[in-house]
């Protein structure tokens, strides 16, 4: 397809180019098939043989020589070295081994030799055998027999390394040749999704898959010969999805004439990294990072005549004891004891769990009590003053049109920022505007939160329903959560909470950021990819949803060490595994939640049920998958 696109030339309409490229592809495939039929019983043909029988309609406007020249140029431009292969070759040379390159390929030995030389793989004493020139193939085993005879060696003296399970492993092994399977170069399950969903013409998706593989191989350890599930998912699913999302944000921000984008901590850290790379192509608004969190913005956002802030203090599915409420409101021990004594409560009683309704009732009563009201008002005023100074320093009040960029869901953070900035209840042009991956079905209204624009236009997508997976696997930060603001003697700066994540989680966040940046750098210069951006975005979204809904058992096990945390306090006590094998108690909790619609804080079932199913016993897996299927149907029916 890429060859047809190149031959079509510039200025051709997309649909016309698609039809032309498909015709060129069909022409080229038919020519190779004819060449192979003519050559029988010879097992391989060269590129000259293919083009000798190529018949190009006059209306195409190019010659066989020009087409072959373009094809060879594309082959040359598409080649890149695999570092693990390079390291293996260096090891063999140091051990005194003699190197022989063997290929089932229609390109000439001289062409391949120059490519090997250009990338540092070839030395003058090396030998090369190519099926297209010799007429024998590895797949049949005949090319190996030819090499053994030509080199005057026995099968046991030859070690063959390759990626094809039949031609490079099974066939030579059956002949007594030593084999080493190098699978890293083969397209993997996640990358294959882009190819399998390719329509009649869309070379952009081949490019996407190629960039995924190249990112994976660049990040592969030089001593490794295969990637793990984590690397495969990062390069083959997360990277293209996040790059597509950030490109969507930049294009729409430019279209809507925003002068500045604020990427909100912590999910925005990796998104900003991508945006700075993509800005080389798209230009557009000024890019900034805005430190904040639900915790940092809760107290500054409290308006006593607006009840919406209470949803951040008392949240369904989280611990909502009196002490939980005080903890979210940042009451210290003295203040907590003072308020508890005013209600005749002990710390023990204050720690007892409350239903969501009982907790909301207590919060209302607390606000009516003069003692607790004054304590909270003083705390709110202090925190709001600090936050507003930081917001002013960062330019949120300087008259420039700006928008937030974040993952999305309920718009609670955007609404909190709106209140903290002192916006009036009426909607106006100075309201915050947010770009998001998706929104929850229960997201706040424009009147409460301001305007928003989601890449997933229908609220309640799989991304919002499994938001914890997106936040912990797609956009984890290398920084601890922001808990407030302070003046450091020079400027207003964020105050970070204690980092409660372990070494493995932090290492994953750093690896993800580095790998996604590599993908963005590779993608930003690729004209073919951006020429079919909507196809790229749509397919990357499908691939990401597929990963969330259909992880393999190996992928689930690889990510089972990652932790999720819902409570805004981000304390270690609130961590739980993102996925794990389910038992009967988990099934009972899941059924109870499905029937009652009530999210209980004592529900210990992991958030990523699809991954948990993949590593659970068959009976449990069948029950939970049935329930997940019913849930998907219900969500589709509700629109």
N, C-alpha and C positions, 0 to 999 in steps of 0.2 A: 504493500500500500504506500509506503514512504517513497518508493521509487516512482510510482505513478504520480504522487503529489509533486515531486520535484520536476518531473517531466511536464506536468500541466503548466508550470510556470506561474508567475505572479499575476494578480488581477483577475483571476478566474473565480466566479461565484462558487460558494461552498458546495451547493448541490451538484453543479456541473463538475467541479473538481472531484467530488466523491465518485460520480459515475465514471469519469475518465480513469481515475486511479484503480477502480475495480476492474475496468476493462484491461488495463495494463497488467494487473496482477494475473488475471485469467490467461492472458496471452503468454506471460512468462512461465506460468505453471504448465500450460499445455506444451510449450516448447521443450521443457525439461522432460516431460513424460514421453514425448515423441523421440527425444534423443536416447532415452533409456531403452525404449522399445527397439530402436534401430540398432543399438549396441549389443543386444542380447547375443550370447550369454554373458557378455562383459557386465560386471556388477557396478561399475561407476563411470560417469562421464564428466568431462571438464566443461568449464564455462564456454570455451570456444565451440564445443560440440552442441551445447544448448543454443547458442546464438546462430550457429550455422543453419539450423532448421527453423529459426524464428521468422514468422511472417508478419510484418507490420503494415497495417492499412495506411495508404497514402495520406488519408485525412488526419492521421495522428501528428504528422508534421515533424517527425524526428527519424533518424537513421538507426540501424542496428548498432553501428559503432558508437553513436552518441548514447544510446541506451545502456550499452555495456560499460562505457566509461562512467556513467552516472552510478550504475550499480556497484562498480568497484570502489568508487569514491564513498558511497554510503557504507559499504562494508568496512572501509578503512576508518571512517569517522566514528563508526559504532563500536569499535574495538576498544576495550580498556583492560589493563592487567589486573589479575587477581593476586592480591598480596600473599595469601596463604600458598598459592601455587608457586609464586616467586621464591618464597622461603623454602619450600620443599625442593625446588630445583637447586637452590644454593646448597642445601644440606647434601644432596646427592653428589654435587660437584666436589664438595669438600671431602666426601667419603671416597672420591676417586671413581665414581660411576661414569660410564659413557652414556650420553643422552641421545635417544632416538625419538623423534616426534612422529606420531602416526595419526592420520586423520581421515575420516569418511567425509570428504568435502569435494565440491566441484571446482573450487578455486585452485589455482596452480601452486605447485610447490614453491616456485620463486616468489609469488605474491605472499604466501604464508611465511616464507623465510624472512622476507623484509619486515613483515609485521612483528615477528618474533625478535628480530634484531633491534627494531625501533624501540621496543618496550623492554629491552634488556634481558631477553630470555635465550638468545642464540649466541653460540660461540662457533668458531670456524670448524672445529672438529666434530660438531653435531651432524646428525643425519636426519632426513625427513622423507616420509613415504605418504603419498596422498592417493586415495582411492580413485579420484577423477582422472589421474594420469596413468595409474597402473592397471585400472580396470578390475580391481579386487577390493572387497570391503571388510571392515572389521566385523560387521554384524554376521557375515557368513563364516568368519574365521579364516578365510582365504588370505586376507591381507596379513594377518599374523604369521601364517605359514610362509608367505613370501618374505617377510622381514627376517624370520628365523633363518631361512635358507640364504638370503642375501648377506646377512651379518655373520653367518657361520657360527651360530650359537644354538644351544639347546633351549627347550621351553623353560626348564628350571632356572636358567641363567637370566631370564627376562622378568623384570618387575614392571607391570603395566598399571599406570594410574589414570583414571578417567571417571566421568560422571554418569555415563549411560549404564543402567543396571544390566542390560543384555550385551550390547556391543563392547563395553569396557570392563565388565565384570564376569557375567555368566559364561560368555563364549570363550574368552581367553583362559578362564579357570578350568573349563572343561578340557582344554588342550594341555593342561599342566603348567600354564604360565602363572607366576605369582601376580596377584592383583591387589590393588588398593583403591577402594571406592572413594572418590572425592565428590561428594554430593552438593557442596555449597554452591557451585555454579549453576545448578539446575533450578528452574523456576519452581517455587514452592507453593503450598496450598493457598496462602493468602494472596500471593502475586497472581496466581492462576485465575482468581476470581475476576480480575479486570479483563483478562483475555476471554474467559468464558461468557462474559456479558457483552462482548463486543458485537455491535450490530453489523450489518452487511459491510459498511465501511466506517471505520473509525480508527485510524492509525494512532490517534492520540492516546487511546487506551493501551496500545502496545508500548507507547512511550511511558505511560504511567507505570506499567508493570516493570519495564526496564529500569526506570529510576528507583523503584522499590528495591529491585535486586541489586542495583549498583550501590545504593545506600547500605544495604545489608552487608555486602561484600567489603565495602570500605571500612565498616565498623567491626568486621569480623577480626578476631584476634589473629595475628600472624601465625600463631602456633596451632590454631584450630582448623579443622577440616569440615566442620559443619556448624551451622548456627543453632541456637536453642530456640524454644518457642517464644521467649521474650523478645529476642532480636527480630524474629520473623514478624511478630505482631507490630512492633514499633515501626519497622521500615515498610511493611506491607499493608498496614491498616491505619495506624494512628498518624503517621507522617503525612500521607496524602490527604487524609481527612482534615487535619488541622491546617495544612497549606491551602486547601480548597476553601475552608471557612474564612481564613484571614484574607485571602484574595477577594472573596465575596464581600467582606467588610470594607476593604479598601476601595473597591469599585463602587459600592453603594454610597460610601461616605463622600467620595468625589462627586458622584451624581447629585447628591443632596447638598453639596457645597459646604460641608463641615470643614472648618479650618483646623481643628485639633481633635485628636482621639486620645482618650485616657484608658489605658489597659489596666483593669482593676486587679490589685493583688488579691489572692495569690494565683488564681487561675490564669490571670493575664500575663504572667511572667513569660511563659513559653510562647504565648500568642504575640507578645511584643517582639520577641526574638525573631519570629517568622516575619512579622510586619516590617521590621527594619531591613530584612533581606529583600522582600518583595517590593519594597518602595523603590528599589533600583529600576524596576520595570514600570510600576504603576504611578510613582510619584504620589501626589495627593496630600492629605492633611499632615500637620505636625504630629509626631508620635510621642506620647509621654506615659509614664508609669504612675499610677495613683495608689499609694499605700492605703489599705483599708480592709475591713472585714465586718461581718455582722456584729462582732463584739466591739470593735473600735467605734462603730457608728450607732450602736444601740442607744447609749446614754445621750450622746449629742442630738439624737433624733427624737427624743421624747418630748412630745407636745401634749400637755395634759388635757387639752380640749379635742384631741384627735386620738381615737382608740386604736388605730392601726398598728402602732408600735408594740402593742401588747402581744401580737403574734410572735414576736421574737423572744419574748420572755416565757410564754407558756405555749409550747408547741406539741401537737399530737405526736405520740410515739417516743417522746423523750421523758426523762425523769422530771416530774413536776411537783416535787415536795416543796415545802416552804423554804428549806435550805437551798434547793435548786434555784428557786426564784431569787433568793437573796444573792446567790453566787453569780447569776447572770446580771444582776443589778449592781454588782461589785461592792456589796456591803461587807465591811470588815467584821472581825469577831466582836468588837465592842458594839458596833451598830446592830449586828445581828442579835446579840443578847438583849439589847435595849428594846428592840421591836418585839422579840419573842416574849419578854417579860410583860410588855404592854398588853399582850394577848393571853397572858397566863400560860404560855407554852414553854416546854423545856427543849433543849437541843435534840434530845432523843425523839420527842414527839414531832419536832420540826423536820426531822429526817424521814418521817413516814411518807410513803407514796400517796399522792392524791390523783384522783381522776382529772382529766383535762378540764371538765366543767367546774369541779371543786377548786382547782388551782386558779382558774379565771375568776371565780368568785372571791377567793382570798385576795388576789391582786387588787380587785375592785375595792374590797374592804380596807386593804392596806393604804390605798390612795386617799381614802376618806378619813383616815386617822391622822390627826395633826402632827404627831411625833414622826411617824414614818414618812408622811408627805413632805415635811420640812427637810428631813435627811436626804430624801431623794431629790428634791428641788435643788439643794445646795450641790449635790453631786452632779446633777445634770448641767447646771450652770457652769461648773468648773470644766467638765469634759467638753461641753459645747464651745466654750471660749477657746480651748486648745485646738479643737478640730477646725474651727472656722479660721483660725490663724494659719493653720496648715493649708486649708483649701484656698485661702486668698493668696498665699505664697505660690501655690501651684497653678494659679491663673484661672480658677473656676469662676471668679467674679470680675474678670478684666474685660468683659464685653465680646470676647471671641466666641464664635459658634463652635460648640464642642459636643462630643458624644462619648458615652462609655462603651467599652468592649469587655465582654465577660462571657461566661458559659451560658448563664441564663437561669431559667426555671420560674420562681414565683415573683420576681421583681421586688423582693423585700429589701435588698441592698439599695436598689435605685430609689425606692420610696424613702428609705432611711436617709439617704443623701439629700433627697429633696427637702425633707423636714429639717435636717441639720443645717441646710443652707438658708432656711427661713422662708421657703417658698410659700406663697399663699395657697389657700384651698382651691382657688380658681385655676384652671388650666391656662397657661400663657406661653408665649414663645420662648421664655427663659427657662422653662422646665427642663430637667435632664432628659436626654434622649439616649437610648441604649441599643447596641447591636448584640444579638445573642444567637447561640446555636439553636435553642428552642425554649419554649415556655411551658410551664405546667398548666394543666387545665384550670387549676384554681388560682392562676396568677392574678395579681392586683390590677385594678382598672387603671386606665390612663389618668383619670381624675386623681387617683391616689399616688401613682408612681411616676407619672409623666409618660411620654411617648416611647415606644419600643418597636424594633423591627427584628424579626427572628428568621434565620435561614430556613428553619423548619416552620412553614407558615401555619400548619395546624397544631394547636396546643395539645400537649399530652403525647408527644412522639415517644418512641422507645428511648431516646436520649434523655428526656426529662423523667420518664418513669424509672430509668436506671441511672439517674444523675450521679449517684455515688461512684459508679464505674468510670464515668467521664471525668469526674473531678480527681479521682485517685489514680487512674491509669492513663488518661489522655492529657491532663493538665496539672500534674502535681508540681509544686514549686520546690526550689532548692532552699527557700527561706522559711523561717518560722512565721507563724501567723502574727499579724499586726494587732496589738491590743490597745493602742492609744497613741498619743503624740506628746512631744516635749520639745523644749528649746535647748539646743546643744551648745549655745554660745555663739553660733554663727547663723543657724537657720532652724526652722521647725522641722523635726525629724520624726519618723515612726518609732514607736516603742514595740519591741518584739516580745512575744510570749516565750516561755520555755519550749524548746524543741522536744517533742515527745515521740517523734518517729525514730525508728531504729536505723542502724547502719545500712541494712539492706534496702529499706524504703528510700533513704536519702540517695543511695547509690543509684537506684533506679531512676529517680528524678533527674539526676545529673546526666546519666546515660541517655535518657529520653531527650533531654534538651539538646545534647550534642548531636544525636542522630537526626532529629527533626531539622536542626539547622543545616545539616549536610544535605538532606533531601531538598530543603528550600533553595539552597545554593545551586543544586543541580537543576532544579525545576525552573528557576527564575529566568534562565537564558534560553529555555526551550520554546521556540516559536510555535512548534506544532502543538504542544500542550495547551498554550494559551489561545491558540486559534480555535480550539474546541473546548473552551472553558466550561460551558454548561454541561457538556457530556462528562468531563472530568469531575466536576463537583457532584453531579448526580450519582455517578458510579462510585466515587469515593465515599459518599454517604451510605449507599447500599452496602458497600464492603464493611464500613464501620458498624452498621446495624447488624450485619451478619455475624461479626465477631462477638458483639454483645449477646446476641440471641443464640448463637451456635458455636461456642468455643469448644475446641477439642479437649479431651481429658488431659493431654500433655500441657495445653495452654492453661487449663484451670489449675493444674498442680503448680505450674510455674508462677502463677499470680496469687496462689493461696497464702503466701507470706505477706502480701500487701494488706494494710489495715484500712478500715473505713471509720469515720467519726462524724456523727451528725450534730452533736451538741456544740454550740458556738464557743464553749469554754476551751475546747481543744486540749483537754486534760487526758492523761494516759488512761485513766479509769474508764473513759468513754470509747476506747478503741475496741474494735472487734475485727476478726478476719473478714476480708472481702468475700471469700468463698471457702467452703470446706465441705467434707462429706456430711450429708444430712442423716439424721436418725428419726425414729418414730416421734419423738417429742417435737422436733422441728416441723414435721408434717402436721402435727396437731396444731401448732402455733400458726402455721401458714393457712390451714383450713379455717381456723377461728378468725383470722384477720380477713380472709376472703368473704366469710359469711357475714360478719358483723360490720366490716368496713372500718374497724377501729384499730389504730396502730398503738400497740401497748409497749411501754418501756421494758417490760420483762420478756419480750419476744427476742430470744437470742439467735433466731435464724439469721444467717448472713444475708446481706443485701443483694448479692449477685446469685440469684437462684439458678439461672441457666448454667453457670459454671459449676455451682455446687452439685447440680444434677449430673453433670458429666463425670464426677468422681464419686458418686453415691452408689449404694447397692441397687441392683436392677429393680426391685419392687418399689423402693422409695423413688427411684428415678421415674418410673412409669406414672406414679400418682402425681408427682409434682409437675411433670411435663404436661400431663393432661390438664392440670389446673392452669398452667401457663398458657396453654393453647386456648382455653376458655377465656382467659383474661385478654388475650390478643383479639379474639372475636368480639368481646364486649367493647373493647376500645375502638375497634373499627366501626362497630355499629353506632357508637356514640359520636362518631365523626372526629 
